[in-house]
Amino acid sequence: MSIEPASAGDAIPPKCEVIEVRVAELRQLFNAIDPSPFRERDLDPRAAEFIVDWSRDLSSDAPLALVVHLERAAGRPDEAVILREAIHEFFAQRAASSRRDLRQLFRRGRISLAIGLAFLASSIAIGDALASYFQESRWAAILRESLVIGGWVAMWRPLEVFLYDWWPIREEARLFDRLSAMPVRIVYEAETSPDAWRSDWPAVPAADQSSTARAQARSHARDTIGQGVIHDTTRDEAASAHSRRGTKDPGSRS
């Protein structure tokens, strides 16, 4: 009978499309050079790209879930919660960034549209003026048609923005929204040293540090007092022995 490996974190609902990642340590999922606190740290670019690429291959309607296969034993009881919050925060920021990009794209599109319409109107007006002034000239007709074509070419960029460029960014923002809400679960795949988790969580909380410092101070005080007592006892014994020798010496001379 097979034994299910230990796991922690969110329950995976049925009909979820599951993304699976395997790492030896949780910190491999995060950007090593990001100085932010763990919950606010960016994902490692390769890990983020792997998760996003996998999610793009899945159904766009089904809910997503992330299972992290961790090659060590369970560590802190709250590490699954911290991991979920960090992943949700990262993809929520990516979704917000995509929506900012979309707003900037529409702003550039509106400016481009205004410039394109102004240029098109000017090109048509100049072309009509040249055609009416040089009615018998073939070159005037060619120049008029060239100006009209140039005016419509200037309209290509705003048309590209409003017809083609905006929807991939919107789809990306929606994907990041789904990733920022997906359940996250850790499956512990290997039995290792009970302290193996400390490589992911090297920092001791402030409360633990203060209690550790107090315990070390008490231990140092006990050692100091003990050494003082031993020193005083040794000195008293030496004085007593010296006194006894002084008492015996006069009797032996007589």
N, C-alpha and C positions, 0 to 999 in steps of 0.2 A: 504494500500500500504506500503510495507516494505521499510525502509530507509537503504541504504548501510552505513556500519560503515566507519568512517574516516580512511584514509590510506595514506601512503607516501612511496616513494622509487621507485624501478625499476618496469616497466610494466612487467607483466608475459606473455611471448609469448605463442601462442597456441601450443598445442602438447607437452607442458612441463610436466615432471613428478614432481609434487609439494611435497616438504617436509614441514610439518607444525609443528611448535613449539609454545607452549603457556607458557608465563611467566608473572609474576606480574610486574617485573622490568627488564630492559635491562641488568643490571649488573649481573643478575642471569645466563646469558649466558657465563660470563667470569670468569676466575680464580681469586678468591679474593686475593690470596697471591702474584700474579704477580705484581711487582712494575713498569712494563713498562708503557709507555703512552697508552692511550685507544686504539689507532689504531694498536699498536704492541702487545697488550696483548693476551695471549693464551686463547682459549676457556676453559670453565669449562670442566673437563674430562668427566663428565656424559653427558653434552650437546653435546660435540664432538662425543662421542660414539653413542648417540641417532641419530644424523644426519647421521653419517657414516653407521650405521646399517640399517637405513631406505633406504639410497641410494643404498645399496647392494641388497635390495629386488626389486628395480626398474629395468626397462629395461636398458641394458648397452649401447644402441644406442640412446635413447632419451635424449634431453637436460634436465638439472635439474633446479629447482627453489626453493627458500626458502621463506616461508611466516611465519613471526613471529607475533603471536596473542598476543598483549600487553594489559594487563588489567589496563590501565590507559588512560587518555586523551593525545592528542598530546603535545609534549614539544618543544624542540629546532627544528628549521626548517631544520637543517642539520643532525639530529640524524640518519636518514635512510642512508644517505651517509656515515657517520662515521661507522655505523654498517656494511654496505656492505664492506667497505675498510678493517675493522678489520677481518671479516670472510674470505675475499679473501686472505689477507696476511697470516692468520693462515694456511689455506689449501695449499697455495703456498709453505710455508715452509715445510709442511708435505710431499708434493710431492718431493721437493728437498731432504729432508731427506731420503725418500724411494729410490731415485735414487743413493744417496751416499751409502746406504746399498747394493744396487744391484751391484755397482762397487766394493765394498769391497768383496761381495760374489764371484764375478768372479775372483777377485785377489786371494782369498783363494782357489778357485777352480783350478786356474792355478798352484798355488804352490802345492796343493794336487795332481794334475795330474802328475807334474814332480816327486814328491816323489814316487807316486804309480808306475809310469813307471820304475823308477830306482829300486824300490824294486822288482817289477815283473821280470825285466831282471836279477837281481841278484839271485832271487830265482830259475829261470829256469837254469841259468848258474851253480849254485851250485848243483842243482838236477841232471843235466846232468853229471857233474863231478863226483858226488858220484856214479851214475849209471854205468858210464864207469870204475870207479876204482874198484867197488865191483860188478862185473858183475853177479856173481853167488849168491849174497845175496838178499834174499827177503826183509830184513830190508832196504837195500839201495833203493829198488824200492818203498817201502812204504814211506821212507823219501823224495824221489824225488817227489812223488805225493803230499805229504803234503806241501812241499815248493811251488809247483806250485799253489795249492789251496790257500795257504797263500798270494801269490803274487796277485792273482785275488781278494781276499778279500780286500787287500790294495787299489785296484782300485775302490772299492764301493763308497767311499766318493766323489771323483771327478766326477764319473758318476752320483751320486745323485745330485750334484750341477748343472751340465750342462743339466741334463735331467728333473729334478723335482723342484728344489728349486728356480730357478730364475723367473719363470713365475708368481707365485703369487705376488711377490714383484713388478713386472712390472705392473700387473693389478691394484695393490693398488696405484701405482704412477699415473696411468691413471685416476683412480677414484678421487684422490685428485686434479688432473688437472681440472676435470669437476666441482668439488665443488668450486674450486678457481675462476671459471668464471661464476658461476650461478647468475642470478638476485636475489636480496633480497628485500623484501617488508614488511613493518610493517602495520598491521591492528590493529587499536585502538578499543578495545572491550568494554571499560567501561568509563563512565564519572566520573571523580574524581576531586579533588581540582585542580585549575589551576597551583598550585605549586608542584603537585605530581611528576613531571618530575625531580625536583631538587635532588631527592634521587639517580637518575642515573647520574646527572651532578652536583655534589656538588661544584666543583671548579669554581670560577668566573674568566673569562679571565683577563689577565694582564691589558688590556685597561680599562675594567670595574672597576678593583680594583683601578687604578690610578684616574679615574674620581670620584669614590666613595670617595677616600681619599681627593681629592680636594674639593668636596662638603662638607665633614665633616669639613675640615679646614675652609672653608668660613663660615659655620654655627657657628663654635666655635668663629671665629673672630667677627661675628655680635653680638653674645651673650656677648662677653667680652666688646665690645664697648658700647653696650646697658647698661650693668651693670655699666660701668664707668660713663656714662652720668647720670644715675639715682643717683649714689653716689654723683656726683658733684652738681646736682640739690638739693638733700637733704641737703648737707652741706651749700649751699648758702642760702636756706630758713631758716635754723637754725641760721645762722649769722645775717640775716636780722631781724628775730624775736628778737634776743638778743639785736640788736641795737635799735629797737623800745622800748623795755622795758627800756633800759638805758636812752632814751630820756624822757620817761614819769616820771621816778622816781624823778628827780630834781624838776619838776613842782609841784608834789604832796606834796613835803616837804615844799615848799614856800607857 
